[in-house]
């Protein structure tokens, strides 16, 4: 028998309480807040970030012989700024890739369905990607 991860068990209990009209303790929604997150079977992002940090620490130790420490003789502010610039370039490249794929999809739809239908379908796809839910929830 496969064990159910703790966060899924907790989420199931919280959903059962909500279905009964009871807001689970500790969960608060203030006026103007988004809806509380919908729990799913995807990994917890914090856990993945911790794994990534540990992997990056290992790379630093392999590359520099130590983990990142303050007062290490480097200009940390400059290092951060340069990393942010690199991140911005990666984001821009992703935007360009997404736009190219969107354009390719529109071209295929236009060829297959005509311009009017292609524009509607493309708009629906864009709306879906912006407000994408887990596949199980979208159905």
C-alpha positions as CSV (number, residue, x, y, z in Angstrom):
1,X,0.0,0.0,0.0
2,X,1.3,3.4,-0.9
3,X,1.5,6.0,1.8
4,X,-0.3,9.3,1.3
5,X,1.9,12.3,1.9
6,X,1.0,14.2,5.1
7,X,0.1,17.4,3.2
8,X,-2.5,15.5,1.2
9,X,-4.0,14.0,4.3
10,X,-4.2,17.4,5.9
11,X,-5.7,18.9,2.8
12,X,-8.3,16.2,2.6
13,X,-9.4,16.9,6.2
14,X,-9.4,20.6,5.5
15,X,-11.6,20.1,2.5
16,X,-14.0,17.9,4.4
17,X,-14.3,20.6,7.0
18,X,-14.9,23.3,4.3
19,X,-17.6,21.1,2.7
20,X,-19.3,21.0,6.1
21,X,-19.2,24.8,6.3
22,X,-16.4,24.9,8.9
23,X,-13.2,26.9,8.1
24,X,-10.2,24.9,9.3
25,X,-8.2,26.4,12.2
26,X,-5.2,28.4,11.1
27,X,-6.5,29.1,7.6
28,X,-7.5,32.7,7.2
29,X,-8.9,34.6,4.3
30,X,-8.9,38.4,4.7
31,X,-11.1,40.7,2.7
32,X,-9.5,41.2,-0.7
33,X,-7.4,38.1,-0.5
34,X,-7.3,35.5,-3.2
35,X,-9.1,32.2,-2.5
36,X,-7.2,29.8,-0.3
37,X,-4.9,27.5,-2.4
38,X,-6.3,24.3,-3.8
39,X,-4.3,21.3,-2.5
40,X,-3.2,18.8,-5.1
41,X,-0.7,15.9,-5.5
42,X,2.1,18.1,-6.8
43,X,5.3,18.5,-4.7
44,X,5.5,21.3,-2.1
45,X,7.5,24.1,-3.7
46,X,9.4,24.9,-0.5
47,X,10.7,21.3,-0.3
48,X,12.0,21.7,-3.9
49,X,13.7,25.0,-3.1
50,X,15.4,23.4,-0.1
51,X,16.7,20.6,-2.4
52,X,17.8,23.2,-4.9
53,X,19.6,25.2,-2.3
54,X,21.4,22.1,-1.0
55,X,22.5,21.2,-4.5
56,X,23.7,24.8,-5.1
57,X,25.7,24.6,-1.8
58,X,27.3,21.4,-3.1
59,X,28.3,23.1,-6.3
60,X,29.8,26.1,-4.4
61,X,31.8,23.8,-2.2
62,X,33.0,21.8,-5.2
63,X,33.8,25.0,-7.2
64,X,35.2,27.2,-4.4
65,X,36.1,24.8,-1.6
66,X,33.5,26.3,0.7
67,X,29.9,27.3,1.0
68,X,28.8,31.0,0.6
69,X,29.8,33.0,3.7
70,X,29.6,36.7,4.5
71,X,32.8,38.8,4.6
72,X,34.5,36.5,2.0
73,X,36.3,39.2,0.1
74,X,33.7,39.5,-2.7
75,X,31.3,42.3,-3.4
76,X,28.0,40.5,-2.5
77,X,25.8,43.3,-3.7
78,X,27.5,43.2,-7.1
79,X,27.2,39.4,-7.2
80,X,23.4,39.7,-6.5
81,X,23.0,42.4,-9.1
82,X,24.8,40.3,-11.8
83,X,22.6,37.3,-10.9
84,X,19.5,39.4,-11.2
85,X,20.6,40.6,-14.6
86,X,21.2,37.0,-15.7
87,X,17.7,36.1,-14.3
88,X,16.1,38.9,-16.3
89,X,17.8,37.6,-19.4
90,X,16.5,34.1,-18.8
91,X,13.0,35.5,-18.2
92,X,13.2,37.5,-21.4
93,X,14.3,34.4,-23.4
94,X,11.3,32.5,-21.9
95,X,8.9,35.2,-23.0
96,X,10.4,35.1,-26.5
97,X,10.0,31.3,-26.6
98,X,6.4,31.5,-25.4
99,X,5.5,34.2,-27.9
100,X,7.1,32.1,-30.7
101,X,5.2,29.0,-29.7
102,X,2.0,31.1,-29.4
103,X,2.5,32.4,-32.9
104,X,3.2,28.9,-34.3
105,X,0.0,27.7,-32.7
106,X,-2.0,30.6,-34.1
107,X,-0.5,29.9,-37.6
108,X,-1.5,26.2,-37.4
109,X,-5.0,27.1,-36.1
110,X,-5.4,29.7,-38.8
111,X,-4.4,27.2,-41.6
112,X,-6.7,24.6,-40.1
113,X,-9.7,26.6,-38.9
114,X,-9.6,30.1,-40.4
115,X,-8.5,33.4,-38.9
116,X,-11.7,34.1,-36.8
117,X,-11.8,30.7,-35.1
118,X,-8.0,30.7,-34.6
119,X,-8.2,34.0,-32.8
120,X,-10.9,32.8,-30.5
121,X,-9.1,29.5,-29.7
122,X,-5.8,31.3,-29.2
123,X,-7.5,33.7,-26.8
124,X,-9.0,30.9,-24.9
125,X,-5.6,29.1,-24.6
126,X,-4.0,32.3,-23.4
127,X,-6.7,32.9,-20.8
128,X,-6.3,29.3,-19.7
129,X,-2.5,29.6,-19.3
130,X,-2.8,32.8,-17.3
131,X,-5.3,31.3,-14.9
132,X,-4.2,27.7,-15.1
133,X,-5.4,25.3,-12.5
134,X,-4.2,21.7,-11.9
135,X,-5.5,19.6,-14.7
136,X,-7.8,17.7,-12.4
137,X,-9.4,20.9,-11.2
138,X,-9.8,22.4,-14.7
139,X,-12.0,19.5,-15.9
